[in-house]
């Protein structure tokens, strides 16, 4: 179960981080 949670967090990080970097709103703040 812990491994599944870790994998889910890694997948979320790989998807969310690039989105935050591309989103200009986060660059302004």
Residue, then its C-alpha position, 0 to 999 in steps of 0.5 A: x500500500x505504501x508503495x502504491x501511494x509513493x508511486x501515485x505521488x511520483x506520478x502526480x509530481x511528474x504531471x503537476x510540476x511541468x504544468x506549474x512551470x508552464x503556467x504563467x500565473x505561478x511565474x508572476x507570484 
